[in-house]
């Protein structure tokens, strides 16, 4: 358990230095909610950064109050454990949590961890840079499909973002 938690702290910091812009986080969350609304589901969506901090949280029209918590917890769970276990969706974490011989019991005992489908990684150059969680539809698979739609909406722009400059800064003389 201690080893698992120490890796979690390391995995929470984006190695590339890329930070998902607020405008893209809002767009992804909005698209996820729109996608669910198109199927008749009132949901909320949360985008969290690599430290597990909320970047944006949107409560969809007519969604119930608990949907905010579940969307956050799905996104938080994936951003903190996805890099450790090389997972892109919270469905995979839900499967992992079912294994009593594996890390399942430890996963489900950590605050804010929710091992349910509905979270999708936002990746740049194969690195998780944020996650999008959706809560409120009748079933995690439906939440996850809406989260996938939100991530797909911004994917190309996240991948195309210029990498931060490395090395020493230019010095003008």
N, C-alpha and C positions, 0 to 999 in steps of 0.2 A: 504494500500500500504506500509506504513512504517513497519507494522508488518511483511508483506511478505518479505521485504528486510532485516529486522533484522534476520529472520530465515535463509535467504539465506546465510548470512555471517557465521552463525554458522554451517550450513550444509556443507560448503566448506572444512572443515578440517576433514580428515580421523580420526576417533576415534581410530582405531586399531593401527595406526602408520605405517601401511604397505604402501610402496611406490612401484608402479609398476615399475619393472626394465626396463631400456631403451631397452634391447634386446627383451623383450616380447612386448613392445609397437611397435617397428619396425616390428616385426613378424606379429602382428595383423593387422597393417595398410597395410603391403605388401600383406597379404592374402586377405584382403578386396578388394584391387585394382585388384589382380589376379582373384578373383571371378567375379568381374564386367567385366574385360577384356574377360573372358571366354564367357560372354553373349554379347560381342560387345560394351560395355560401357566404355568410357574413363573418369575416375574419379580421384579425389584426396581423400586422407584420412588423418584425424587428430586425434591424441590421446591427450587428455588433462587430467591433474591431478586434484585432488580434489579442488585445488585453482582456477581452470579455466585457468591454464597456459599450453601452448603447450608443450607437452613432445616430440612429433614427428609430422611432417607434411610432407607427401609425395605427390608429384604431379605426377599422372600417365602419361604414354606416351600418347601424343595427347590430353590430357585433356585441357580444356580452363582455362584461368586465374581465372575466378570467382569460379571455383570448389574448390580452396583452401579456399576461404572465407566461402563458404557455408559449407564445411566439418568442419571447425573450429567452426562456429557459431552453427551448430547442436550439436556438441560435448559439447560446452560451455553451451548451453541451458540445455542440459540434466544433466550435472554434477552439475549445480547450482540449478536446480529446481527438479530434480529427487528425491533427498533425502527428500525434503520438502513434496512432494506429493506422495512419495513411488511409483515412476514410473521407469521403466527400459528401455523404448524406447521413442524416440522423437515423434513417432506416437501418443502416449498417451498425450504428451504435446500439440501437434497440436489439438487434440480433446478438451482438456481443454481450449485452447485459443479461440476456437469457441464459447464458452459460454459467452455471453455478461453480464449475471448476476453473473458470477463467476470472476475468476482472469484474464480472457482473455485479456481485454483492458490493464491491468497493465503489463502483460507478454510481450505483443508486443510493449510496449513503452520503454523498457529497452535496452540500447546499447548492441550490439552483440547477442541479443536473436533472434533466428529464429525458429519459431514454425512450423517446417516442419519435415516430416519423414526422417530418415536417420542416426539417432544416436542410439547407443546401449550402455548400461552400462556394464562395466567390474567390476564384483563383486567378493569379497572374503568374505566368511562367511556371505553372505547376505548384505554386506556393499559395496556401490559403492566406488571403489578405483581409478577409471579413467573412461573415456568414449571414444568411438570411433565414429567419425562422417565421413560420406561419402557424397560427392556431385558430381553430374555430369551426372548421368544416367537419362533417360527420365522418371522421376517420383520418388518421395521419397520412395515409397514402394520398388523399385528396389535398391535404395541406402541402405535402411535399411537391405535388405536381404544380401547384400554384407558385411555390417558392422557385421551382425550376424555371417557370415562365419569367419570373422576375430577374433571375440571374441571367437567363438567356438574353433578355432585353439589353443588358449592359455589357455582356461578355466581350464583344469585339473592342469596345472602347477601353475596358480594363486592360486587355491584352496589348492594345496599341499604345498605352500610356508610356511616355518616355521614362526610361530607367533613371534613377537618381545618379548623379555623377559621383564617381568614387575617386579616391586619391586626394591629393592636396588641391586646395582652391587656387585659382589663378590669382596672382598678385600683380597689380599694376604698379609700374615704377614711374 
